[in-house]
Amino acid sequence: KYHAGPLDYTVAWILLTFLGFLGIHRFYMGKVITGLIYLLTGGLLGLGWLYDLWTLNEQVDAINRGV
């Protein structure tokens, strides 16, 4: 279902799980602006972190497909 590509799903999940509130997974995906926002706001007070829990596979898939 999901496409292989330059980003590894496992690495993204590990970063989200342990450093999600700091936005490190966003930096890994190349989303620097939102990574900085997460870093400064604690994952948008946790709401952005929860959003990423539900949508991380789709986000990584879109990047791997080049969308």
Residue, then its C-alpha position, 0 to 999 in steps of 0.5 A: k500500500y505504501h511506497a518505498g523511497p528515500l524516507d524510512y517509515t520505521v525511522a519516522w515512527i521512532l522519531l515521532t514516538f520519542l521526539g515528536f514533541l520536539g518535531i524531530h520527525r518533521f525535520y527528518m521529513g524535510k518539513v523544516i518550518t513546521g519542525l521549528i514550530y513544533l520545537l518552539t511550541g511542544g508539538l503545537l501543545g500536543l495537538g500537532w503530535l496527535y495529528d501526526l500519530w494518525t497521519l504519519n504513514e500518509q505523510v511519508d508516503a506522499i514524500n516518497r511518491g514525490v507529491 
